Amino acid sequence: MSETTGVLLMAYGTPGTLDDVEPYYTHIRHGRRPSDALLAELRERYETVGGTTPLLRITAETRDALERQLGDGYRVVLGMKHWHPYIEQGVREMAEAGIERAVGLILAPHYSRMSIGQYYDYVNQAQQKLGTSIEILPIESWHLHPPYLDAVARRIEQALPQVGPPEDVTVIFTAHSLPTRILAAGDPYPDQLRETSEALAQMLGLPHWTFAYQSAGRTADPWLGPDLVEVVNRLADEGVRKILVAPIGFVSDHLEILYDIDYEAKQAADERGITLSRIEMLNASPDFVAGLVDLARARVGRGAL
């Protein structure tokens, strides 16, 4: 068997073409086909951003850079939650390479049983289906990891002067909303988001900042709020005229960035006469990848917990 340590690098997934939107959406809904109305809405969103997003390309670039920086003794494979290459494909690739131990690293900093927990459910299901027994060393959250905070802070510092004097700009930290039912189980997601926001605001000495959820699902369940568009309108009512959005729950350009912020929130701001800008995403940047290297090596050093 190989002495190589695997890293299963996981991300959400993105449809490659508009024709892929229906099976992609069906997978998100655990095999239940979306209604025609919901499907048309999602297709329209992908059409607005050009038919697809660069998430897979960015994640592949991240994989390549991560493997290079980790060096000999590591092999990094991709596993996407809702599209090709699926998590099961990543597990199979590691098994075929004879890998017996692998770090689980998800490109999302904050833990929720409904999000991060589900990735590891898929890993376990894949191992059961394939009959493999790779020891997975899971990284569940890294919301206060210094390299991650530094990378986001650097991008806020770069973007702020282009929006206006700091005293005139309100920074909105954002993350993906989840159903409010996570609160009943004491899910740490909202607390981790608050901790990241407070840490960044303190690091940068931000005079004006707040937090908003975005990208709530189209279900009958109530979702965590306030929503980004609601916050934009509230700030407009309060006389704010310059906003910088800093997505802390996302690391890559994806539909939640390119549509929900760059189109939907921007449109809402334009209607209220507000300047709304966004920081650059971390994507596969060297400073971000260096932080991922640190996370993976530290997790290997801790071994099985």
CORGINOR-V833150 format. One record per residue. N is the residue number from 1. RES is the residue in three letters. OMEGA is omega in whole degrees, -180 to 180 (* if undefined). Layout:
n->(N;N)
res->(RES;RES)
omega->(OMEGA;OMEGA)
This chain:
n->(1;2;3;4;5;6;7;8;9;10;11;12;13;14;15;16;17;18;19;20;21;22;23;24;25;26;27;28;29;30;31;32;33;34;35;36;37;38;39;40;41;42;43;44;45;46;47;48;49;50;51;52;53;54;55;56;57;58;59;60;61;62;63;64;65;66;67;68;69;70;71;72;73;74;75;76;77;78;79;80;81;82;83;84;85;86;87;88;89;90;91;92;93;94;95;96;97;98;99;100;101;102;103;104;105;106;107;108;109;110;111;112;113;114;115;116;117;118;119;120;121;122;123;124;125;126;127;128;129;130;131;132;133;134;135;136;137;138;139;140;141;142;143;144;145;146;147;148;149;150;151;152;153;154;155;156;157;158;159;160;161;162;163;164;165;166;167;168;169;170;171;172;173;174;175;176;177;178;179;180;181;182;183;184;185;186;187;188;189;190;191;192;193;194;195;196;197;198;199;200;201;202;203;204;205;206;207;208;209;210;211;212;213;214;215;216;217;218;219;220;221;222;223;224;225;226;227;228;229;230;231;232;233;234;235;236;237;238;239;240;241;242;243;244;245;246;247;248;249;250;251;252;253;254;255;256;257;258;259;260;261;262;263;264;265;266;267;268;269;270;271;272;273;274;275;276;277;278;279;280;281;282;283;284;285;286;287;288;289;290;291;292;293;294;295;296;297;298;299;300;301;302;303;304;305)
res->(MET;SER;GLU;THR;THR;GLY;VAL;LEU;LEU;MET;ALA;TYR;GLY;THR;PRO;GLY;THR;LEU;ASP;ASP;VAL;GLU;PRO;TYR;TYR;THR;HIS;ILE;ARG;HIS;GLY;ARG;ARG;PRO;SER;ASP;ALA;LEU;LEU;ALA;GLU;LEU;ARG;GLU;ARG;TYR;GLU;THR;VAL;GLY;GLY;THR;THR;PRO;LEU;LEU;ARG;ILE;THR;ALA;GLU;THR;ARG;ASP;ALA;LEU;GLU;ARG;GLN;LEU;GLY;ASP;GLY;TYR;ARG;VAL;VAL;LEU;GLY;MET;LYS;HIS;TRP;HIS;PRO;TYR;ILE;GLU;GLN;GLY;VAL;ARG;GLU;MET;ALA;GLU;ALA;GLY;ILE;GLU;ARG;ALA;VAL;GLY;LEU;ILE;LEU;ALA;PRO;HIS;TYR;SER;ARG;MET;SER;ILE;GLY;GLN;TYR;TYR;ASP;TYR;VAL;ASN;GLN;ALA;GLN;GLN;LYS;LEU;GLY;THR;SER;ILE;GLU;ILE;LEU;PRO;ILE;GLU;SER;TRP;HIS;LEU;HIS;PRO;PRO;TYR;LEU;ASP;ALA;VAL;ALA;ARG;ARG;ILE;GLU;GLN;ALA;LEU;PRO;GLN;VAL;GLY;PRO;PRO;GLU;ASP;VAL;THR;VAL;ILE;PHE;THR;ALA;HIS;SER;LEU;PRO;THR;ARG;ILE;LEU;ALA;ALA;GLY;ASP;PRO;TYR;PRO;ASP;GLN;LEU;ARG;GLU;THR;SER;GLU;ALA;LEU;ALA;GLN;MET;LEU;GLY;LEU;PRO;HIS;TRP;THR;PHE;ALA;TYR;GLN;SER;ALA;GLY;ARG;THR;ALA;ASP;PRO;TRP;LEU;GLY;PRO;ASP;LEU;VAL;GLU;VAL;VAL;ASN;ARG;LEU;ALA;ASP;GLU;GLY;VAL;ARG;LYS;ILE;LEU;VAL;ALA;PRO;ILE;GLY;PHE;VAL;SER;ASP;HIS;LEU;GLU;ILE;LEU;TYR;ASP;ILE;ASP;TYR;GLU;ALA;LYS;GLN;ALA;ALA;ASP;GLU;ARG;GLY;ILE;THR;LEU;SER;ARG;ILE;GLU;MET;LEU;ASN;ALA;SER;PRO;ASP;PHE;VAL;ALA;GLY;LEU;VAL;ASP;LEU;ALA;ARG;ALA;ARG;VAL;GLY;ARG;GLY;ALA;LEU)
omega->(-177;173;179;173;178;167;176;-177;-172;176;-169;-176;180;177;-178;-180;177;178;180;-173;-178;179;176;-180;178;178;177;-177;175;175;178;-180;177;175;179;-178;179;180;180;180;-179;177;-180;179;178;176;-178;-178;174;175;177;176;-178;-173;-178;178;-179;-179;177;177;177;178;-178;-178;180;-179;178;-176;177;175;-177;177;179;171;-178;178;-180;171;-178;-174;-171;177;-176;-11;-177;177;178;178;177;178;179;180;178;-179;-180;177;179;-179;-178;-178;-177;173;171;-177;-178;-177;175;-170;-168;-176;163;176;-178;-179;-179;180;-179;176;-178;171;179;177;-180;179;179;-180;179;-179;-176;-178;180;180;177;176;-179;175;-172;166;-173;177;178;-172;177;179;-173;179;177;179;180;-178;179;-180;180;-179;175;178;180;-174;-174;-177;180;180;180;176;-177;-178;180;-174;171;177;175;172;-178;173;-179;175;174;178;-177;-179;177;-176;-177;-179;-180;-179;-176;-172;-178;179;179;177;178;-179;177;-179;-179;180;-180;179;179;179;-174;-177;-176;179;-177;177;177;-178;176;170;178;169;178;-180;179;178;-180;-180;170;-179;-179;178;7;179;-177;-179;176;-180;176;-180;177;179;176;178;-179;177;178;-179;-180;-177;171;180;179;-179;-179;-179;-179;177;-174;172;-178;-177;-179;177;-171;178;-170;178;-171;180;-173;-179;178;178;178;179;179;-179;179;179;-178;170;180;177;-179;175;173;179;-178;178;-178;-176;-177;-178;178;-179;178;176;177;176;179;179;-177;-179;180;-179;176;180;179;180;-179;-180;*)
